[in-house]
């Protein structure tokens, strides 16, 4: 996951500071040396690191910090604020045209993820802002580029405009006219990329910009390219005067230095981040939240937003009512597992929780095979059995096992898990929170897991 290595090293540096009652200038200097090394190892631009360390050191060496009762916390606060400033300070939104359609021109090197992430962004705008997007295939050079855009467009149910391998400027112009006629209020131009910066590429992009006057030119940058991302960002900005940046493949790079460097070098904000391969894995980029994640402080706001996006509000109210009345059924159990799965990997979720070691859950996901087995068992039951599992006697369990192709022991295992969840929900409905998190079966199970002993 992005910033994993940086987060670990910064945590180690601050841990040393926390053990000191008062800080000397030598303590601050040593901490800043470790912060500098951590940033450089994360592939942050040397000039960016140099300026960052100078700002933090100046603020952290002040009298108020050195004499503070909690100097380590003050230093962490300063680093957090400067990291936030480094990534743009505040969340920047897309420039929306007052006269539709809003034209978003996606530019970047080949392989950065323009096609897929452009489609993701279009779907995000439709979901969050009720827009009617149109995807436009302006990349006539890369083999199968048009087909790829049509494929993701079909998967997301977003229309795609293409004219084959004709002039990209003509395609973009015709697409905007098509959007006006068909009520599409946002147009996303998927332009061509190259493996490197060249004059032919830039001339073509300048021609498209001149012809359609886009509301937003969004540079798509691959987080895994490190310093090359900074060089590419500088070149595209010089030629096109970009409006913002979208960082992609944030799930595949443990360094993440590109995200910290691009904004500082170009002065243009990071607006979106692609966080995975799935077509819904894109986020609005919040510098303050990302800084908080890097420093291990979690990101509860994003976690809440993810939950809101994936959980149906009406069903959530119904579930809450069932929990309070202890009427939680196996059908509800299956639905909750499915919704949890849609929120992403456990390591992603853990990284948003303050004080939780996301690395400990690195690569962990909801076991889809186990979920499929659970679903098969529940679907092999009658509606009456799902509503009231207490009636499941030996003969019923044998019938269910035969129906789903599993054994009675698998049915018993599921029922034990469900019983535990019912017990916890009963305690919650009584307001008995300590029992949930520190007593009874939950406490015993926690001890067993921690010790690793089998009983």
Secondary structure, DSSP 8 states (H G I E B T S, - for coil): -TTHHHHHHHHHHHHHHHT-SS--HHHHHHHHHHHHHHHHHTT--HHHHHHHHHHHHHHHTSHHHHT-TTHHHHHHHHHHHHHHHHTTSS-------SSS-EEEEEE--TTS-HHHHHHHHHHHHHHHH---EEEEE---SSTTHHHHHHHHHHHHT--EE--SSS-HHHHHHHHHHHHHHHT--EEEEE----SS--HHHHHHHHHHHHHH--SEEEEEEEGGGTHHHHHHHHHHHHHH---EEEEE-TTS-S--HHHHHHHHHH---EEEEE-SSSTT-EEE--HHHHHHHHTT---HHHHHHHHHHHS-HHHHHHHHHHHHTT---HHHHHHHHHHHHTT--HHHHHHTSTT--GGGGTT----HHHHHHHHHHHHTS-HHHHH-GGG--HHHHHHHHHHHT--HHHHHHHHHHHHHHHHHHHHHHTT-HHHHHHSHHHHHHHHHHHHT---
